[in-house]
Amino acid sequence: MIFYFFVLIIFVPELCFYLSQVISMFLNTLTPKFYVALTGTSSLISGLILIFEWWYFRKYGTSFIEQVSVSHLRPLLGGVDNSSPTNSNTINGEADSSRQSVSECKVWRNPLNLFRGAEYNRYTWVTGREPLTYYDMNLSAQDHQTFFTCDSDHLRPADAIMQKAWRERNPQARISAAHDALELEDSHRFQVPLTRSCNSLWFLSSCSCATAYILLAEEEATTIMEAERLFKQALKAGEGCYRRSQQLQHHGTQYEAQHRRDTNVLVYIKRRLAMCSRKLGRTREAVKMMRDLMKEFPLLSMFNIHENLLESLLELQNYADVQAVLAKYDDISLPKSATICYTAALLKARAVSDKFSPEAASRRGLSTAEMNAVEAIHRAVEFNPHVPKYLLEMKSLILPPEHILKRGDSEAIAYAFFHLQHWKRVEGALNLLHCTWEGTFRMIPYPLEKGHLFYPYPICTETADRELLPMFHEVSVYPKKELPFFILFTAGLCSFTAMLALLTHQFPELMGVFAKAVSTHTHTRSLNRHLIVVDEFQCPNDPRSYVVWGTLCPW
């Protein structure tokens, strides 16, 4: 309909002339107050649109108008090709890429997470700031319910208490519930003898002691030594429960679930005990405990115990063993992490960093070993570009969260918090990193569309990191998002209309004359564009006759 209307205006000059007269008459009757109200209203509307666009961009990283135009208007205008690809390889490649993107945006448990009572709470007491977000603690509560509970817990009173304790939001309520479970367990231990004639479900009830001790060690203990003492008590209960459930695991699905839960409890306790030994300075003991744990439970790779082992070996400066661990876990088929990539870069940088000089390298070029070190640094930076600023102390560190997002700022904080000292210990390693890390971005100019050694950088990291990291920390964003065109356009429109509103308010008569002059000029140009060329020619009967040619002026 609109198209036909414009065609009618173009090819029917009388209608065009009539509309021009109506518009001219309407503009001549307008007062300066109308122009003040018009420009003020336009400025207000454009300002509100600008505020909304800026808020939407800060929260979601994209322009609302651009997103609506791409998602809804482009399909209506035929901008999307609906033809489905027939090549199965293309389909499989797209599916693999989407799966990789989803997996890289998954939130993982921090392998080196701190103790709430002995470390996070002490930070709160000193600074008055909360180092953990509610989203992060809620993820931990979900992990605890997954690892430390099973479907049959409601059949045992102490386990039922602990099942509620892991869901409790209030820390004091959780601690109180753990004490209640221990008291109930002690009372039943003296009332009911543990014999073969007892019910099997009740026979396994002492498992709640281990989880209750875990909760107290994590949240009530105010020192690492106190936490270690509670974890040792949990280890005694956990080992006994694990052995008993191991004997009954083949008697049904219920017992299999209990054995799986007991395995998770035992692995968690041994790992935290090893971390206590590492924090208390008994690093060799911690390394032995971690190696034994990895040999005893080789299939539980979800705990990422090898990352704890790498950090402890670096503390011992046992670089040969570090290389052996990397040779096993830095495999193309295994998921990567900042610990894997940056530790590999540190080992290669260690071989050349003590003699590395940027001036000498620019004159003679890089040697083979230096080239390998630089490539390892570029690989690590491509995987997580946030780490170098923390290692080079260009950005301040905070306590790492309990969960991290791989390739995100949260993972960079968790890595640098524990590994900065290892980079400082290697002479010249930070200097080599400082001279070479920014060269990575020249190889991947469009990281959201195409990567060099890894998949394109996921766009979900900023949103997840803002949920994981506290409000007082400025989240590192890569790549830096430029302001969308619609925000710049709206800002310019808002500024222009605001200036017009101000000028119209100060000089209403002058701006009224200016507006009428502009409208008159526009009206004249419109008439000229649709002017009918009248050409006079000689006619045999009447030489003054005229004929109207149906051609438009070319200008």
C-alpha angles and dihedrals in degrees: 000000000000090000092053090048092056091046089052092052093049098048099036106063094182091061091047092050092048093051090048091053092049092049092047091050091049093050092048091057095053119108128216090254089064092056091048091051092044096051093042092051092047091050092049094049094047090047092053090048090050092051092049093047092049092049092048091048093050092050103039103018096236140080116265093215091048092048092049092047093049096042102040113012099045094058089050091051092048096252096134123076107225095187110118118226115250097200109102092203090059092050092049091047092053091048092050091048092051092048090050091050091051093047092050091052091053117114114236133198110258106247091209099041116157130238115268098215100036099038117009095043092046089055089052092050092053102039104022090230127122108233094191127062124221090245091055094048091046089055089051090051089053090050091051092051090050097047103033105038138058137186096265096056092102089066092065119059098216094046090048089056092051091047088059091042093061089053095048115108098200111082093211091052090052092051092047091050091052091053090049091052091051092049092048091048092051092050093051092045090064096038101048120044114221101238135146089255091065122096109274093229091054089043088065095045096106089076089088089069090068095050091045090053089047092055092048092047092050100044112014101041111091097193135043091240091056091047090051091052092053092046090054089055089048090051092058092052093041096051093050092048091047093053093049095047090047089062093051101038094103095053094085147319091279092059091045089057090049092050091049090051092048090050091053091048093050094047091048092051095048092047094051090047089054089050090051090053090050092051092047092054099257092121099155090052089050091051091051092049092050093048092049091048093051091049093047095047107025094159097059095087092144089083091060092216090166089072090059088048093051092052093049093048090051089053089054089046088232094151095166091061090044089056090049092053091047091051088059101042103029090079127140091236095053126077115260130228137186089257092057097044099042094043089054089049091049093053093050092044090051090065094059109014098090091062100031118124124174092212094051092045091052091052101044101020129237121308122227094262092047091049090052090051093049092048090050090052091049090050092051093046091050090054094049116004094181097070102075095062090056094044091048089046092237087131128036121250127232132190109290118248124245090248129040137196113225113242088013136110092260091060091047091054092047092050098044093045091065103024104044091090091053092055091048091051092059107077113239095001094116090045091055090047091050093052098046114026098085091056088075092075092059089062094050106038092162104037095168092058105033137011132201106220100358137039118284114289109270116243094213097074098088095054094047094045091053087057094046100043126066122258095249091062119086105227115230111234126201127217098024107239116229117221110269119247093248093058091051091045092049091047091052092046091049092049093047095049091044090053091048091049091051093048092046091051093049098039107023097160095047093046090047091055089046092051092048091049091051092048092047091050090049090048092051093049090050091053092047092052091053097037114137112229111231114198124191119216136168116273121192094230104034119018091191094057119119133208127201116231117211095225128109127227110268090225 
